[in-house]
Amino acid sequence: MSNSNQDPVKPTSNTPAKPGAKKELSMEMRLVIAFVLMGAVLFLTPYFIKTPSPAPAAKKQETAQSKDAGGKDAAKDAAQPTPASPAKPAAPAATPPAGAIAAERQDDGIVLETDLYRVTFSNRGAVVRSWVLKKFLDSSKKQVELVNPVGGTRVGFPLGLIIKGTQPSTDPNQALYRTKPSPDGLRIEFEFSDGKVHVRKSFSFEKDRYLVQIGTEVNDRGRPAPHLISWRGGFGDFTVTGAIAAQHSLFFDAASNKLEVNEAKVAKDGPVSVTGKYHFAGLEDTYFTAVVLPPSGVSYEVQTLSDKLPVPSQNNSEELHIGIAIGGDGVNNSAVFVGPKDIDLLKRVDPRLEQVVDFGWFAFIAKPLFLALNYTNDKYIHNYGWSIVVVTVLINILMLPLKISNLNSMKKMSVLQPEIKKIQDKYSNLPMRDPRRQQQQEETMALYKKHGVNPLGGCVPMLLQMPFFFAFYKVLSVTIEMRGAPWLWVTDLSQPETIAVRMLPLITVATQFVMQKMTPTTTADPQQQRMMMLMPLMFVFIFYSSPSGLVLYWLTGNVVGIAQQWFFNRLMPSTAPVKLPEQPKKKK
């Protein structure tokens, strides 16, 4: 059904049944009785609703559900009989109360605030118009807003309802709900009823945790109406470059023990629905996530949605925005985590939530690397930039024995260059496809083997750095701790420098030239040597738009490499070129 909150629709007026309309002999008596009954309904209904209307058993169940949604964690939720026992929800809704309709629309005046959130509700549809994370700033230095206002206007604001099956006579997403906030300001309940459709939503927050208990209940003419609660129009920080591409739906399948991640394009032809027992399901962008944690063992339906909406940062060109809907029962109660993808926070809520931080293919390096950076920052340095420097130095020290071996091999290869040049000259007049070229390769490899030289020794240091390069890139790209982390003139290590001329890439290229100059040449060809000296220039293109923390890692590695090369050159000065023994090649 439509989840739109765009066009105002007036709530359906109360139409209470006339239970005692007896046949009378005259029209006048009928009118009198009708007016008396209408007056009784209008003036006495509130008193009946407050006291004798619900049965005692149903009252107990409602109290239990309210307490369940109010402050327990997801594990406790599993023990409560919220999703099961279909007969129980029908009991209080057999005669739904009439008149639970707000007198006026409120879009911005219903604000619930904790130490971490500022959430603005609308009583039209009981939806969220704004969800602000107070501890995080976006690229414009404002507190991060997770709701896309354009999407909310076009396809509906977050936490609207999607009714399954037969649609009720009144759209719950257009109704005006009565609100009942708690005295402590951490809980708010919305209720709507027109005598036929009865909807209740409750939101219970915690003062200093990124956790919310959300409960929804829908009844249509006394019967539970299965429904899902949705978040459409995208999610996360919309101020960053490429924000829409970084947003996904996700769910963790308990049966396969696997995290499934979907892009918006999977639902371009319509909602994609799966049903099962999921540990969590929701939305994410690079640094933030909103996931529902259903009670343990409860089967939920998860729909991935896709809406084509304008992107203001791209001249309002339209792009697919991700959405999700979760639930499936007439009564749904779940814990919801909405906040940063901070590994420690996620693990405290549910250890499996840690998997929403995707370290990619090099996770076996990236995750230990992140833990080392985090430990160094928290325990000793308290700055992620200097932590990158320290950890990079330690990595280079640990790899020093292998580097020495490779530097020694390069030194020997440099000494052998005159002899290699003789072999090359010997076969220089032969065509490249001449079979005798194979003899050139054999003589060259025999020379390397005799003097214990690895011809690929010059490539090994670079190859050793590449896994750490990709691991650092992933750490800087997905960990919330690096987002906005400063270092000297750098304002955000996860982004390129914001100054007019980016200094880190230029300094890195300069150190690359110095290190290239100090490294023994492994070729005697002057043209190849000039080409090798020009290679550092390509790092300008690689690093100029890279995260500053990644450039800092490579720069630190260059500085350490220069120091090691200088020390190695001092200890092992060049020796005289090796002379080849006379080969029996002068046969006539």
Secondary structure as GFF3:
##gff-version 3
##sequence-region A 1 588
A	DSSP	alpha_helix	27	50	.	.	.	ID=ss1
A	DSSP	alpha_helix	56	71	.	.	.	ID=ss2
A	DSSP	alpha_helix	74	79	.	.	.	ID=ss3
A	DSSP	alpha_helix	87	90	.	.	.	ID=ss4
A	DSSP	beta_strand	98	100	.	.	.	ID=ss5
A	DSSP	beta_strand	110	113	.	.	.	ID=ss6
A	DSSP	beta_strand	117	122	.	.	.	ID=ss7
A	DSSP	beta_strand	127	137	.	.	.	ID=ss8
A	DSSP	beta_strand	143	145	.	.	.	ID=ss9
A	DSSP	alpha_helix	149	155	.	.	.	ID=ss10
A	DSSP	beta_strand	160	163	.	.	.	ID=ss11
A	DSSP	beta_strand	178	181	.	.	.	ID=ss12
A	DSSP	beta_strand	187	194	.	.	.	ID=ss13
A	DSSP	beta_strand	197	205	.	.	.	ID=ss14
A	DSSP	beta_strand	211	220	.	.	.	ID=ss15
A	DSSP	beta_strand	223	224	.	.	.	ID=ss16
A	DSSP	beta_strand	227	231	.	.	.	ID=ss17
A	DSSP	three_ten_helix	244	246	.	.	.	ID=ss18
A	DSSP	beta_strand	248	253	.	.	.	ID=ss19
A	DSSP	beta_strand	258	262	.	.	.	ID=ss20
A	DSSP	three_ten_helix	264	267	.	.	.	ID=ss21
A	DSSP	beta_strand	272	276	.	.	.	ID=ss22
A	DSSP	beta_strand	278	284	.	.	.	ID=ss23
A	DSSP	beta_strand	288	293	.	.	.	ID=ss24
A	DSSP	beta_strand	300	311	.	.	.	ID=ss25
A	DSSP	three_ten_helix	312	314	.	.	.	ID=ss26
A	DSSP	beta_strand	317	327	.	.	.	ID=ss27
A	DSSP	beta_strand	331	340	.	.	.	ID=ss28
A	DSSP	alpha_helix	343	349	.	.	.	ID=ss29
A	DSSP	three_ten_helix	351	356	.	.	.	ID=ss30
A	DSSP	three_ten_helix	360	362	.	.	.	ID=ss31
A	DSSP	alpha_helix	363	376	.	.	.	ID=ss32
A	DSSP	pi_helix	377	381	.	.	.	ID=ss33
A	DSSP	alpha_helix	384	398	.	.	.	ID=ss34
A	DSSP	alpha_helix	400	415	.	.	.	ID=ss35
A	DSSP	alpha_helix	417	426	.	.	.	ID=ss36
A	DSSP	alpha_helix	437	450	.	.	.	ID=ss37
A	DSSP	alpha_helix	460	478	.	.	.	ID=ss38
A	DSSP	three_ten_helix	480	482	.	.	.	ID=ss39
A	DSSP	alpha_helix	503	518	.	.	.	ID=ss40
A	DSSP	alpha_helix	526	534	.	.	.	ID=ss41
A	DSSP	three_ten_helix	535	537	.	.	.	ID=ss42
A	DSSP	alpha_helix	538	543	.	.	.	ID=ss43
A	DSSP	alpha_helix	548	571	.	.	.	ID=ss44
###
